[in-house]
Amino acid sequence: MRRHIAFAYAALTAGCATHPQLGTTIDTPIETSIQAVRSNPSQFDGKYILVRGILDECTSFACDIRQVKPGASPKDSNAPSLSVTFKMGPNATAAPADNQVMSLSGELANRLYRFSEVTAVGQYAAKCDLGPAPAKAAADGDREEITICNDRGFNISRIMAVHKRWPATAFGSKDESLSVMSPTAAKGVFTSYIKAILAVNPEADIAEWKPPYRAFASKDEPDTAILCICRGKQCDGGWPSSLIEMISAPSNPYGCVEASRANGTWRFPPPSIEY
């Protein structure tokens, strides 16, 4: 009888051991909120968490995910947020992460999810999100602890769901350094863009391509212009009014490309707007 009990106990404990604790793996994240993480960061430090929020402009320099309030506008910049790095792919959780792979992963994720309301899973690092605690004078013989962060606080490895995609214009960003070019000047920029397309693809069927477009001049860089072209027959949701709103996003009704003027001619990189 005792032998049967011993076997049963061993089987029970072995079965329990196969289930990792919540937060210890990417497959067992702690479902929580950004507000909860902000209120008690040490509780979630080093843990995998699942949160819902709106990703901001997510450039190569900065990215944040903000708490979602039901029915709230994405312009709510006072909502709690976490700083974000994307580590997506089969080797996303490996350490140390390859910087080039991280860069490519981040750029792809930004283009897919920028300005989107998502549910995301990733590992949270409190010190890299909030910054290290204020330095204290080290006593004689003590070593000063220095925290070096290669990542941001919330390292997203998986996007579990996309709940809503917003155009960049929904965030109400303004930029005083940009001005709308006159129709005549804008036509010159657009004509140069057509020439750039034909230089890359002489067989391009664009003879009848006459999309709505708008060109912007930079007050700080007079030899720089940004051409924005509607992806459809009209730009529902408005035209961009800032550099942030010109960043590529999946829900933008337009695409933008930068041009540089040399010897009186506008020059473009290889065309990246569909025609």
VENRA-V950004 format. One record per backbone hydrogen bond with DSSP energy under -1.0 kcal/mol. CO is the residue of the C=O (numbers start at 1). NH is the residue of the N-H. E is the energy in kcal/mol with one decimal. If there is no record, write none. Layout:
# VENRA-V950004
<<CO	NH	E> <CO	NH	E>>
This chain:
# VENRA-V950004
<<1	5	-2.1> <2	6	-2.5> <3	7	-2.3> <4	8	-2.4> <5	9	-2.5> <6	10	-2.4> <7	11	-2.4> <8	12	-2.2> <9	13	-2.5> <10	14	-2.2> <11	15	-2.1> <12	16	-1.9> <13	17	-1.8> <16	19	-1.5> <21	24	-1.8> <23	48	-2.3> <25	28	-1.2> <28	23	-4.9> <30	50	-2.7> <33	37	-2.0> <34	38	-2.4> <35	39	-2.1> <36	40	-1.6> <40	43	-1.1> <44	47	-2.4> <47	124	-2.6> <48	30	-2.6> <49	122	-1.9> <50	32	-2.4> <51	120	-2.8> <53	118	-2.9> <54	66	-2.6> <56	115	-1.2> <62	59	-1.6> <63	84	-2.8> <64	56	-2.1> <65	82	-1.9> <66	54	-2.3> <69	72	-2.9> <73	76	-1.7> <75	77	-1.7> <80	67	-2.8> <82	65	-2.2> <83	154	-2.5> <85	156	-2.3> <89	92	-1.7> <91	94	-1.2> <98	102	-2.6> <99	103	-2.4> <100	104	-2.5> <101	105	-2.7> <102	106	-2.7> <103	107	-2.3> <104	108	-2.3> <105	109	-2.5> <106	110	-2.6> <107	111	-2.0> <108	112	-1.8> <109	113	-2.7> <110	114	-2.2> <113	116	-1.6> <115	166	-2.6> <116	55	-2.5> <117	163	-2.8> <117	164	-1.2> <118	53	-2.4> <119	160	-2.4> <119	161	-1.3> <120	51	-2.1> <121	157	-2.8> <121	158	-2.0> <122	49	-3.0> <123	155	-2.8> <124	46	-3.2> <125	129	-1.1> <126	130	-3.1> <127	131	-1.6> <139	142	-2.4> <153	125	-2.9> <154	85	-2.1> <154	156	-1.0> <155	123	-1.6> <156	87	-3.5> <158	121	-2.8> <161	119	-2.2> <164	117	-3.6> <167	170	-1.8> <168	171	-1.6> <169	172	-1.1> <175	178	-1.2> <177	219	-3.2> <179	217	-3.2> <182	186	-3.1> <183	187	-2.0> <184	188	-1.4> <185	189	-1.6> <186	190	-2.6> <187	191	-2.7> <188	192	-1.7> <189	193	-1.7> <190	194	-2.2> <191	195	-1.9> <192	196	-1.8> <193	197	-2.2> <194	198	-2.3> <195	199	-1.9> <196	200	-1.4> <197	201	-3.0> <201	204	-2.1> <204	206	-1.5> <206	209	-1.0> <212	230	-2.5> <214	228	-3.0> <215	181	-2.8> <216	226	-2.3> <217	179	-2.1> <221	224	-1.8> <223	261	-2.7> <224	218	-1.4> <225	259	-3.4> <226	216	-2.5> <227	257	-2.2> <228	214	-2.4> <229	255	-2.2> <234	236	-1.3> <235	238	-1.8> <241	175	-1.3> <243	246	-1.0> <244	247	-1.3> <249	252	-1.5> <253	231	-2.9> <255	229	-2.8> <257	227	-2.7> <259	225	-2.2> <260	267	-2.9> <262	265	-1.6> <265	262	-2.6> <267	260	-2.3>>
